[in-house]
Amino acid sequence: MGNYLVAMEAAWLVRDVDAIDDAIGVAVSEAGKRLNSENMDYVEVEVGATGCPACGEPFDSAFIAADTALVGLGLEMEVFNADSEEHASRIAKSEVGGALRDVPLSVVDMIETDEDDE
């Protein structure tokens, strides 16, 4: 059994916004409220990063068209006592996906952590 730090990304829609910063704030706030209402304050929520196609530098994952924003959120949680990486991935997606219903979610990275980190 192992412990894993699972990083996921979620695609969050924000309607009726006209500024990127507002869209990011609303997305992070709404995701945090949903997770906290399910007593999942152990899930870290932040805006995701996308690499610039020209220079490779990261920038905030947010795009606005027709007053509707698509914001990429980064979510992280620690999974304890999983049988494998696949098992840890399924646990994380099930936990977070249950709180963030109807939000596209995918695992983007996973790191096995030491047993002593509990």
N, C-alpha and C positions, 0 to 999 in steps of 0.2 A: 504494500500500500504506500502511496506517495502523496505528497502535497504539491499543489500546482498553483501558480499565479496565472489566471486566465484573462487575456485581454480580448475584448470584443468591440465591434463597432455596430452602431445602430443608425438607421436613417430616420430622422425626425422631421416631420412636416410642421411648419409654422405658417399660419394664414394671417393675412392682413398686416404685413410688416413692410417697411420700406427701407430699413437700414440693416446691414449685416450684424452689427453689434446688438441691436434689439432682438433679432432672430436668434442669435446665439444665447443671449440671456434668457429668453423665453424657453428655448429648447432645454437648456441645462436645468432651469428651474422646474419645468413641468416633469422632466424625467426624475429629478430628485424628489419631487413631491410624491410621484407614483411609487417610487422605491421605498421612501420613508413611510408611506401609508401601509406598506406590507412589512414594516419592521426590517428593512434590508439596508440599514445605514452602513453596512460593511461593503457596499458596492460603491466604488469611486466613479464619479461622473465628471467628464471634462469634454471640451470641444476637441474633435479629432483634427488631424493635420493631413493635408494633401500636398504632395510634392509638385512644385512648379514644373510644367513640361519643358520649359526653356532652360531654367537654371538649376532645377532640382531643390531649391530652397523650400522648406515647408511653409504653408500658410493655412489659416483656419479653413476647415471643410464646411463651407456654407455658400449657397448660391441662391439668388433671388430672381424670380421671373414672375411677372403679373401679380405682384404683392404677395407671393407665396414663396417661402424659403424651404430649401432642403438643407438640413444641418446634419453633418456627420458627427456623432457623439462617440467618444471613447469611454468604454466601461471596463473596469477591472475588479476582479474578486478573487479571493483565495479559496481554493477547494482543498479540503483535507481528506485524507484516507481514500483516495481514488485508486482504482485498480490499474489504470493506465491513462495516457493522455486523452484517448478517445472517451473514456469514462468521465474524466474531469471536464472535458468539453461538453458532454451531454448534460452533466449536472449543472454547469454554469448556465448553459442555454435554457435549461428547464426552469431554474430558479429565476433568472432575470426575465426570461420570456413570459413567465407567469404574471409578473408584475407589469411588464410593458407589453400588454396584449396588442396585437395588430401593428407592431413595430418591427420592421425587418432587422434581423440580428444575425451577425456572423462572427465566428471566432477568428481573430487575426494573428494571435501569438499566444504562446504558452511557455512558461518557464517552470521547471521542477525546482521546488524550494527544499531547503534542508528540513529534516524532521524537527530540529531544535527551534525552528521559527514559530512554532505554535504558541 
